[in-house]
Amino acid sequence: MTKKQDQCPRVHVNAKYCTCTYTGCPRHGLCCECLHYHRQRGELPACYFTEEEERTYNRSLAFYFQRHMR
């Protein structure tokens, strides 16, 4: 666990529901940091995608809208 994860009181609860399959992610369970990280890149975090979509690691807004706005 990283130092930041030790400081977050909800990290264990959040981690149970985190759908990200990137096991080396330092933001796993740190939803606020995950959202900030992906927002800076014009992306959405894994929790916005289906399991199949998440496995593509394509977090772009264009991919999200293509799949969800029909």
PDB file with one MODEL, atoms N, CA, C and O in Angstrom:
MODEL        1
ATOM      1  N   MET A   1       0.839  -1.178   0.000  1.00  0.00           N
ATOM      2  CA  MET A   1       0.000   0.000   0.000  1.00  0.00           C
ATOM      3  C   MET A   1       0.887   1.245   0.000  1.00  0.00           C
ATOM      4  O   MET A   1       1.927   1.279   0.657  1.00  0.00           O
ATOM      5  N   THR A   2       0.464   2.263  -0.743  1.00  0.00           N
ATOM      6  CA  THR A   2       1.228   3.496  -0.783  1.00  0.00           C
ATOM      7  C   THR A   2       0.914   4.356   0.433  1.00  0.00           C
ATOM      8  O   THR A   2      -0.047   4.100   1.158  1.00  0.00           O
ATOM      9  N   LYS A   3       1.727   5.368   0.643  1.00  0.00           N
ATOM     10  CA  LYS A   3       1.511   6.274   1.771  1.00  0.00           C
ATOM     11  C   LYS A   3       0.139   6.954   1.670  1.00  0.00           C
ATOM     12  O   LYS A   3      -0.556   7.109   2.674  1.00  0.00           O
ATOM     13  N   LYS A   4      -0.244   7.357   0.451  1.00  0.00           N
ATOM     14  CA  LYS A   4      -1.549   7.998   0.260  1.00  0.00           C
ATOM     15  C   LYS A   4      -2.682   7.038   0.587  1.00  0.00           C
ATOM     16  O   LYS A   4      -3.690   7.442   1.167  1.00  0.00           O
ATOM     17  N   GLN A   5      -2.525   5.772   0.219  1.00  0.00           N
ATOM     18  CA  GLN A   5      -3.568   4.792   0.517  1.00  0.00           C
ATOM     19  C   GLN A   5      -3.704   4.587   2.017  1.00  0.00           C
ATOM     20  O   GLN A   5      -4.807   4.356   2.514  1.00  0.00           O
ATOM     21  N   ASP A   6      -2.596   4.667   2.741  1.00  0.00           N
ATOM     22  CA  ASP A   6      -2.648   4.545   4.192  1.00  0.00           C
ATOM     23  C   ASP A   6      -3.414   5.707   4.828  1.00  0.00           C
ATOM     24  O   ASP A   6      -3.996   5.549   5.901  1.00  0.00           O
ATOM     25  N   GLN A   7      -3.418   6.869   4.175  1.00  0.00           N
ATOM     26  CA  GLN A   7      -4.062   8.061   4.722  1.00  0.00           C
ATOM     27  C   GLN A   7      -5.554   8.143   4.402  1.00  0.00           C
ATOM     28  O   GLN A   7      -6.267   8.935   5.019  1.00  0.00           O
ATOM     29  N   CYS A   8      -6.032   7.358   3.471  1.00  0.00           N
ATOM     30  CA  CYS A   8      -7.441   7.411   3.074  1.00  0.00           C
ATOM     31  C   CYS A   8      -8.235   6.405   3.911  1.00  0.00           C
ATOM     32  O   CYS A   8      -7.972   5.205   3.839  1.00  0.00           O
ATOM     33  N   PRO A   9      -9.201   6.878   4.702  1.00  0.00           N
ATOM     34  CA  PRO A   9      -9.949   5.964   5.567  1.00  0.00           C
ATOM     35  C   PRO A   9     -10.890   5.024   4.806  1.00  0.00           C
ATOM     36  O   PRO A   9     -11.324   4.013   5.359  1.00  0.00           O
ATOM     37  N   ARG A  10     -11.209   5.341   3.555  1.00  0.00           N
ATOM     38  CA  ARG A  10     -12.152   4.525   2.787  1.00  0.00           C
ATOM     39  C   ARG A  10     -11.464   3.638   1.748  1.00  0.00           C
ATOM     40  O   ARG A  10     -12.150   2.966   0.979  1.00  0.00           O
ATOM     41  N   VAL A  11     -10.160   3.617   1.705  1.00  0.00           N
ATOM     42  CA  VAL A  11      -9.459   2.902   0.633  1.00  0.00           C
ATOM     43  C   VAL A  11      -9.849   1.430   0.562  1.00  0.00           C
ATOM     44  O   VAL A  11      -9.976   0.894  -0.538  1.00  0.00           O
ATOM     45  N   HIS A  12     -10.041   0.769   1.675  1.00  0.00           N
ATOM     46  CA  HIS A  12     -10.384  -0.658   1.660  1.00  0.00           C
ATOM     47  C   HIS A  12     -11.816  -0.872   1.163  1.00  0.00           C
ATOM     48  O   HIS A  12     -12.083  -1.830   0.438  1.00  0.00           O
ATOM     49  N   VAL A  13     -12.722   0.004   1.545  1.00  0.00           N
ATOM     50  CA  VAL A  13     -14.102  -0.077   1.072  1.00  0.00           C
ATOM     51  C   VAL A  13     -14.142   0.214  -0.426  1.00  0.00           C
ATOM     52  O   VAL A  13     -14.761  -0.526  -1.190  1.00  0.00           O
ATOM     53  N   ASN A  14     -13.480   1.292  -0.841  1.00  0.00           N
ATOM     54  CA  ASN A  14     -13.450   1.660  -2.252  1.00  0.00           C
ATOM     55  C   ASN A  14     -12.828   0.559  -3.099  1.00  0.00           C
ATOM     56  O   ASN A  14     -13.328   0.255  -4.182  1.00  0.00           O
ATOM     57  N   ALA A  15     -11.754  -0.035  -2.623  1.00  0.00           N
ATOM     58  CA  ALA A  15     -11.033  -1.058  -3.381  1.00  0.00           C
ATOM     59  C   ALA A  15     -11.911  -2.272  -3.672  1.00  0.00           C
ATOM     60  O   ALA A  15     -11.747  -2.925  -4.703  1.00  0.00           O
ATOM     61  N   LYS A  16     -12.834  -2.574  -2.776  1.00  0.00           N
ATOM     62  CA  LYS A  16     -13.733  -3.714  -2.999  1.00  0.00           C
ATOM     63  C   LYS A  16     -14.620  -3.502  -4.219  1.00  0.00           C
ATOM     64  O   LYS A  16     -15.021  -4.465  -4.873  1.00  0.00           O
ATOM     65  N   TYR A  17     -14.926  -2.248  -4.525  1.00  0.00           N
ATOM     66  CA  TYR A  17     -15.835  -1.927  -5.621  1.00  0.00           C
ATOM     67  C   TYR A  17     -15.124  -1.408  -6.869  1.00  0.00           C
ATOM     68  O   TYR A  17     -15.767  -1.157  -7.888  1.00  0.00           O
ATOM     69  N   CYS A  18     -13.820  -1.250  -6.796  1.00  0.00           N
ATOM     70  CA  CYS A  18     -13.046  -0.727  -7.920  1.00  0.00           C
ATOM     71  C   CYS A  18     -13.000  -1.766  -9.038  1.00  0.00           C
ATOM     72  O   CYS A  18     -12.601  -2.908  -8.812  1.00  0.00           O
ATOM     73  N   THR A  19     -13.408  -1.369 -10.240  1.00  0.00           N
ATOM     74  CA  THR A  19     -13.459  -2.296 -11.373  1.00  0.00           C
ATOM     75  C   THR A  19     -12.222  -2.226 -12.268  1.00  0.00           C
ATOM     76  O   THR A  19     -12.168  -2.902 -13.295  1.00  0.00           O
ATOM     77  N   CYS A  20     -11.259  -1.443 -11.903  1.00  0.00           N
ATOM     78  CA  CYS A  20     -10.039  -1.321 -12.704  1.00  0.00           C
ATOM     79  C   CYS A  20      -9.256  -2.632 -12.651  1.00  0.00           C
ATOM     80  O   CYS A  20      -9.022  -3.186 -11.577  1.00  0.00           O
ATOM     81  N   THR A  21      -8.861  -3.113 -13.815  1.00  0.00           N
ATOM     82  CA  THR A  21      -8.111  -4.372 -13.881  1.00  0.00           C
ATOM     83  C   THR A  21      -6.604  -4.154 -13.942  1.00  0.00           C
ATOM     84  O   THR A  21      -5.846  -5.121 -14.009  1.00  0.00           O
ATOM     85  N   TYR A  22      -6.157  -2.900 -13.921  1.00  0.00           N
ATOM     86  CA  TYR A  22      -4.730  -2.608 -13.933  1.00  0.00           C
ATOM     87  C   TYR A  22      -4.216  -2.779 -12.505  1.00  0.00           C
ATOM     88  O   TYR A  22      -4.342  -1.879 -11.675  1.00  0.00           O
ATOM     89  N   THR A  23      -3.639  -3.936 -12.236  1.00  0.00           N
ATOM     90  CA  THR A  23      -3.256  -4.292 -10.863  1.00  0.00           C
ATOM     91  C   THR A  23      -2.142  -3.422 -10.295  1.00  0.00           C
ATOM     92  O   THR A  23      -2.025  -3.307  -9.075  1.00  0.00           O
ATOM     93  N   GLY A  24      -1.333  -2.816 -11.130  1.00  0.00           N
ATOM     94  CA  GLY A  24      -0.241  -1.975 -10.642  1.00  0.00           C
ATOM     95  C   GLY A  24      -0.620  -0.531 -10.417  1.00  0.00           C
ATOM     96  O   GLY A  24       0.248   0.302 -10.156  1.00  0.00           O
ATOM     97  N   CYS A  25      -1.898  -0.216 -10.513  1.00  0.00           N
ATOM     98  CA  CYS A  25      -2.345   1.169 -10.391  1.00  0.00           C
ATOM     99  C   CYS A  25      -2.151   1.683  -8.965  1.00  0.00           C
ATOM    100  O   CYS A  25      -2.672   1.087  -8.023  1.00  0.00           O
ATOM    101  N   PRO A  26      -1.412   2.776  -8.792  1.00  0.00           N
ATOM    102  CA  PRO A  26      -1.204   3.333  -7.450  1.00  0.00           C
ATOM    103  C   PRO A  26      -2.435   4.065  -6.922  1.00  0.00           C
ATOM    104  O   PRO A  26      -2.461   4.470  -5.760  1.00  0.00           O
ATOM    105  N   ARG A  27      -3.452   4.236  -7.760  1.00  0.00           N
ATOM    106  CA  ARG A  27      -4.670   4.932  -7.337  1.00  0.00           C
ATOM    107  C   ARG A  27      -5.812   3.968  -7.020  1.00  0.00           C
ATOM    108  O   ARG A  27      -6.930   4.412  -6.758  1.00  0.00           O
ATOM    109  N   HIS A  28      -5.556   2.675  -7.036  1.00  0.00           N
ATOM    110  CA  HIS A  28      -6.591   1.673  -6.777  1.00  0.00           C
ATOM    111  C   HIS A  28      -7.214   1.915  -5.401  1.00  0.00           C
ATOM    112  O   HIS A  28      -6.528   1.870  -4.380  1.00  0.00           O
ATOM    113  N   GLY A  29      -8.513   2.170  -5.390  1.00  0.00           N
ATOM    114  CA  GLY A  29      -9.217   2.449  -4.140  1.00  0.00           C
ATOM    115  C   GLY A  29      -9.204   3.904  -3.726  1.00  0.00           C
ATOM    116  O   GLY A  29      -9.843   4.275  -2.742  1.00  0.00           O
ATOM    117  N   LEU A  30      -8.481   4.735  -4.465  1.00  0.00           N
ATOM    118  CA  LEU A  30      -8.424   6.165  -4.177  1.00  0.00           C
ATOM    119  C   LEU A  30      -9.221   6.891  -5.260  1.00  0.00           C
ATOM    120  O   LEU A  30      -8.652   7.493  -6.170  1.00  0.00           O
ATOM    121  N   CYS A  31     -10.526   6.824  -5.147  1.00  0.00           N
ATOM    122  CA  CYS A  31     -11.418   7.326  -6.197  1.00  0.00           C
ATOM    123  C   CYS A  31     -11.149   8.780  -6.559  1.00  0.00           C
ATOM    124  O   CYS A  31     -11.130   9.124  -7.741  1.00  0.00           O
ATOM    125  N   CYS A  32     -10.942   9.632  -5.574  1.00  0.00           N
ATOM    126  CA  CYS A  32     -10.728  11.054  -5.864  1.00  0.00           C
ATOM    127  C   CYS A  32      -9.474  11.252  -6.702  1.00  0.00           C
ATOM    128  O   CYS A  32      -9.472  12.079  -7.613  1.00  0.00           O
ATOM    129  N   GLU A  33      -8.407  10.510  -6.413  1.00  0.00           N
ATOM    130  CA  GLU A  33      -7.184  10.624  -7.196  1.00  0.00           C
ATOM    131  C   GLU A  33      -7.346  10.015  -8.583  1.00  0.00           C
ATOM    132  O   GLU A  33      -6.800  10.530  -9.559  1.00  0.00           O
ATOM    133  N   CYS A  34      -8.091   8.929  -8.671  1.00  0.00           N
ATOM    134  CA  CYS A  34      -8.350   8.281  -9.950  1.00  0.00           C
ATOM    135  C   CYS A  34      -9.123   9.227 -10.873  1.00  0.00           C
ATOM    136  O   CYS A  34      -8.757   9.405 -12.035  1.00  0.00           O
ATOM    137  N   LEU A  35     -10.177   9.821 -10.354  1.00  0.00           N
ATOM    138  CA  LEU A  35     -10.971  10.765 -11.150  1.00  0.00           C
ATOM    139  C   LEU A  35     -10.112  11.934 -11.628  1.00  0.00           C
ATOM    140  O   LEU A  35     -10.176  12.320 -12.796  1.00  0.00           O
ATOM    141  N   HIS A  36      -9.318  12.489 -10.734  1.00  0.00           N
ATOM    142  CA  HIS A  36      -8.451  13.622 -11.086  1.00  0.00           C
ATOM    143  C   HIS A  36      -7.442  13.207 -12.161  1.00  0.00           C
ATOM    144  O   HIS A  36      -7.243  13.935 -13.133  1.00  0.00           O
ATOM    145  N   TYR A  37      -6.816  12.063 -11.996  1.00  0.00           N
ATOM    146  CA  TYR A  37      -5.822  11.556 -12.946  1.00  0.00           C
ATOM    147  C   TYR A  37      -6.425  11.418 -14.344  1.00  0.00           C
ATOM    148  O   TYR A  37      -5.851  11.907 -15.317  1.00  0.00           O
ATOM    149  N   HIS A  38      -7.571  10.762 -14.448  1.00  0.00           N
ATOM    150  CA  HIS A  38      -8.179  10.534 -15.753  1.00  0.00           C
ATOM    151  C   HIS A  38      -8.776  11.820 -16.341  1.00  0.00           C
ATOM    152  O   HIS A  38      -8.746  12.016 -17.556  1.00  0.00           O
ATOM    153  N   ARG A  39      -9.304  12.673 -15.503  1.00  0.00           N
ATOM    154  CA  ARG A  39      -9.868  13.939 -15.987  1.00  0.00           C
ATOM    155  C   ARG A  39      -8.794  14.800 -16.630  1.00  0.00           C
ATOM    156  O   ARG A  39      -9.043  15.427 -17.660  1.00  0.00           O
ATOM    157  N   GLN A  40      -7.609  14.839 -16.043  1.00  0.00           N
ATOM    158  CA  GLN A  40      -6.495  15.609 -16.612  1.00  0.00           C
ATOM    159  C   GLN A  40      -6.139  15.114 -18.017  1.00  0.00           C
ATOM    160  O   GLN A  40      -5.599  15.874 -18.822  1.00  0.00           O
ATOM    161  N   ARG A  41      -6.430  13.878 -18.309  1.00  0.00           N
ATOM    162  CA  ARG A  41      -6.097  13.273 -19.594  1.00  0.00           C
ATOM    163  C   ARG A  41      -7.286  13.202 -20.551  1.00  0.00           C
ATOM    164  O   ARG A  41      -7.187  12.607 -21.625  1.00  0.00           O
ATOM    165  N   GLY A  42      -8.405  13.806 -20.163  1.00  0.00           N
ATOM    166  CA  GLY A  42      -9.598  13.764 -20.998  1.00  0.00           C
ATOM    167  C   GLY A  42     -10.209  12.371 -21.053  1.00  0.00           C
ATOM    168  O   GLY A  42     -10.757  11.961 -22.076  1.00  0.00           O
ATOM    169  N   GLU A  43     -10.110  11.660 -19.957  1.00  0.00           N
ATOM    170  CA  GLU A  43     -10.579  10.280 -19.875  1.00  0.00           C
ATOM    171  C   GLU A  43     -11.587  10.117 -18.743  1.00  0.00           C
ATOM    172  O   GLU A  43     -11.847  11.044 -17.975  1.00  0.00           O
ATOM    173  N   LEU A  44     -12.140   8.921 -18.663  1.00  0.00           N
ATOM    174  CA  LEU A  44     -12.984   8.509 -17.546  1.00  0.00           C
ATOM    175  C   LEU A  44     -12.327   7.302 -16.887  1.00  0.00           C
ATOM    176  O   LEU A  44     -11.613   6.555 -17.555  1.00  0.00           O
ATOM    177  N   PRO A  45     -12.552   7.095 -15.587  1.00  0.00           N
ATOM    178  CA  PRO A  45     -11.988   5.921 -14.925  1.00  0.00           C
ATOM    179  C   PRO A  45     -12.749   4.641 -15.287  1.00  0.00           C
ATOM    180  O   PRO A  45     -13.828   4.695 -15.877  1.00  0.00           O
ATOM    181  N   ALA A  46     -12.186   3.523 -14.934  1.00  0.00           N
ATOM    182  CA  ALA A  46     -12.733   2.205 -15.276  1.00  0.00           C
ATOM    183  C   ALA A  46     -14.170   2.021 -14.832  1.00  0.00           C
ATOM    184  O   ALA A  46     -14.928   1.322 -15.504  1.00  0.00           O
ATOM    185  N   CYS A  47     -14.565   2.619 -13.733  1.00  0.00           N
ATOM    186  CA  CYS A  47     -15.909   2.388 -13.200  1.00  0.00           C
ATOM    187  C   CYS A  47     -17.021   2.910 -14.117  1.00  0.00           C
ATOM    188  O   CYS A  47     -18.192   2.605 -13.887  1.00  0.00           O
ATOM    189  N   TYR A  48     -16.688   3.674 -15.130  1.00  0.00           N
ATOM    190  CA  TYR A  48     -17.690   4.154 -16.084  1.00  0.00           C
ATOM    191  C   TYR A  48     -17.945   3.161 -17.213  1.00  0.00           C
ATOM    192  O   TYR A  48     -18.880   3.337 -17.994  1.00  0.00           O
ATOM    193  N   PHE A  49     -17.120   2.120 -17.303  1.00  0.00           N
ATOM    194  CA  PHE A  49     -17.181   1.200 -18.423  1.00  0.00           C
ATOM    195  C   PHE A  49     -17.652  -0.190 -17.997  1.00  0.00           C
ATOM    196  O   PHE A  49     -17.533  -0.580 -16.836  1.00  0.00           O
ATOM    197  N   THR A  50     -18.187  -0.917 -18.968  1.00  0.00           N
ATOM    198  CA  THR A  50     -18.530  -2.314 -18.705  1.00  0.00           C
ATOM    199  C   THR A  50     -17.238  -3.107 -18.545  1.00  0.00           C
ATOM    200  O   THR A  50     -16.157  -2.611 -18.862  1.00  0.00           O
ATOM    201  N   GLU A  51     -17.350  -4.324 -18.060  1.00  0.00           N
ATOM    202  CA  GLU A  51     -16.169  -5.166 -17.880  1.00  0.00           C
ATOM    203  C   GLU A  51     -15.435  -5.372 -19.211  1.00  0.00           C
ATOM    204  O   GLU A  51     -14.208  -5.298 -19.266  1.00  0.00           O
ATOM    205  N   GLU A  52     -16.179  -5.625 -20.260  1.00  0.00           N
ATOM    206  CA  GLU A  52     -15.585  -5.825 -21.589  1.00  0.00           C
ATOM    207  C   GLU A  52     -14.868  -4.562 -22.071  1.00  0.00           C
ATOM    208  O   GLU A  52     -13.748  -4.636 -22.577  1.00  0.00           O
ATOM    209  N   GLU A  53     -15.511  -3.413 -21.915  1.00  0.00           N
ATOM    210  CA  GLU A  53     -14.915  -2.139 -22.335  1.00  0.00           C
ATOM    211  C   GLU A  53     -13.681  -1.804 -21.507  1.00  0.00           C
ATOM    212  O   GLU A  53     -12.687  -1.303 -22.032  1.00  0.00           O
ATOM    213  N   GLU A  54     -13.754  -2.081 -20.226  1.00  0.00           N
ATOM    214  CA  GLU A  54     -12.636  -1.754 -19.333  1.00  0.00           C
ATOM    215  C   GLU A  54     -11.379  -2.506 -19.734  1.00  0.00           C
ATOM    216  O   GLU A  54     -10.278  -1.966 -19.627  1.00  0.00           O
ATOM    217  N   ARG A  55     -11.521  -3.727 -20.186  1.00  0.00           N
ATOM    218  CA  ARG A  55     -10.355  -4.532 -20.567  1.00  0.00           C
ATOM    219  C   ARG A  55      -9.604  -3.975 -21.771  1.00  0.00           C
ATOM    220  O   ARG A  55      -8.473  -4.385 -22.028  1.00  0.00           O
ATOM    221  N   THR A  56     -10.213  -3.041 -22.521  1.00  0.00           N
ATOM    222  CA  THR A  56      -9.521  -2.427 -23.661  1.00  0.00           C
ATOM    223  C   THR A  56      -8.518  -1.372 -23.192  1.00  0.00           C
ATOM    224  O   THR A  56      -7.635  -0.973 -23.951  1.00  0.00           O
ATOM    225  N   TYR A  57      -8.650  -0.924 -21.958  1.00  0.00           N
ATOM    226  CA  TYR A  57      -7.854   0.172 -21.386  1.00  0.00           C
ATOM    227  C   TYR A  57      -8.041   1.479 -22.146  1.00  0.00           C
ATOM    228  O   TYR A  57      -7.253   2.410 -21.979  1.00  0.00           O
ATOM    229  N   ASN A  58      -9.069   1.559 -22.975  1.00  0.00           N
ATOM    230  CA  ASN A  58      -9.389   2.800 -23.676  1.00  0.00           C
ATOM    231  C   ASN A  58     -10.319   3.594 -22.775  1.00  0.00           C
ATOM    232  O   ASN A  58     -11.498   3.263 -22.651  1.00  0.00           O
ATOM    233  N   ARG A  59      -9.802   4.628 -22.152  1.00  0.00           N
ATOM    234  CA  ARG A  59     -10.571   5.427 -21.206  1.00  0.00           C
ATOM    235  C   ARG A  59     -11.060   6.740 -21.818  1.00  0.00           C
ATOM    236  O   ARG A  59     -11.574   7.606 -21.109  1.00  0.00           O
ATOM    237  N   SER A  60     -10.901   6.884 -23.120  1.00  0.00           N
ATOM    238  CA  SER A  60     -11.223   8.163 -23.763  1.00  0.00           C
ATOM    239  C   SER A  60     -12.720   8.464 -23.703  1.00  0.00           C
ATOM    240  O   SER A  60     -13.560   7.564 -23.664  1.00  0.00           O
ATOM    241  N   LEU A  61     -13.020   9.762 -23.696  1.00  0.00           N
ATOM    242  CA  LEU A  61     -14.412  10.197 -23.728  1.00  0.00           C
ATOM    243  C   LEU A  61     -15.057   9.775 -25.044  1.00  0.00           C
ATOM    244  O   LEU A  61     -16.226   9.392 -25.062  1.00  0.00           O
ATOM    245  N   ALA A  62     -14.311   9.841 -26.139  1.00  0.00           N
ATOM    246  CA  ALA A  62     -14.847   9.446 -27.442  1.00  0.00           C
ATOM    247  C   ALA A  62     -15.294   7.983 -27.423  1.00  0.00           C
ATOM    248  O   ALA A  62     -16.359   7.651 -27.944  1.00  0.00           O
ATOM    249  N   PHE A  63     -14.483   7.113 -26.826  1.00  0.00           N
ATOM    250  CA  PHE A  63     -14.833   5.698 -26.727  1.00  0.00           C
ATOM    251  C   PHE A  63     -16.080   5.521 -25.872  1.00  0.00           C
ATOM    252  O   PHE A  63     -16.963   4.738 -26.224  1.00  0.00           O
ATOM    253  N   TYR A  64     -16.164   6.223 -24.775  1.00  0.00           N
ATOM    254  CA  TYR A  64     -17.331   6.145 -23.895  1.00  0.00           C
ATOM    255  C   TYR A  64     -18.604   6.565 -24.643  1.00  0.00           C
ATOM    256  O   TYR A  64     -19.608   5.853 -24.627  1.00  0.00           O
ATOM    257  N   PHE A  65     -18.544   7.732 -25.298  1.00  0.00           N
ATOM    258  CA  PHE A  65     -19.722   8.230 -26.009  1.00  0.00           C
ATOM    259  C   PHE A  65     -20.108   7.308 -27.167  1.00  0.00           C
ATOM    260  O   PHE A  65     -21.292   7.093 -27.427  1.00  0.00           O
ATOM    261  N   GLN A  66     -19.119   6.772 -27.849  1.00  0.00           N
ATOM    262  CA  GLN A  66     -19.382   5.833 -28.950  1.00  0.00           C
ATOM    263  C   GLN A  66     -20.156   4.620 -28.445  1.00  0.00           C
ATOM    264  O   GLN A  66     -21.074   4.142 -29.111  1.00  0.00           O
ATOM    265  N   ARG A  67     -19.785   4.126 -27.271  1.00  0.00           N
ATOM    266  CA  ARG A  67     -20.403   2.912 -26.737  1.00  0.00           C
ATOM    267  C   ARG A  67     -21.724   3.160 -26.008  1.00  0.00           C
ATOM    268  O   ARG A  67     -22.569   2.267 -25.946  1.00  0.00           O
ATOM    269  N   HIS A  68     -21.911   4.355 -25.460  1.00  0.00           N
ATOM    270  CA  HIS A  68     -23.059   4.587 -24.578  1.00  0.00           C
ATOM    271  C   HIS A  68     -24.093   5.589 -25.086  1.00  0.00           C
ATOM    272  O   HIS A  68     -25.178   5.688 -24.512  1.00  0.00           O
ATOM    273  N   MET A  69     -23.789   6.317 -26.127  1.00  0.00           N
ATOM    274  CA  MET A  69     -24.729   7.330 -26.638  1.00  0.00           C
ATOM    275  C   MET A  69     -25.230   6.906 -28.005  1.00  0.00           C
ATOM    276  O   MET A  69     -24.731   7.367 -29.031  1.00  0.00           O
ATOM    277  N   ARG A  70     -26.193   6.046 -28.013  1.00  0.00           N
ATOM    278  CA  ARG A  70     -26.738   5.548 -29.287  1.00  0.00           C
ATOM    279  C   ARG A  70     -28.073   6.131 -29.562  1.00  0.00           C
ATOM    280  O   ARG A  70     -28.680   5.825 -30.588  1.00  0.00           O
TER     281      ARG A  70
ENDMDL
END
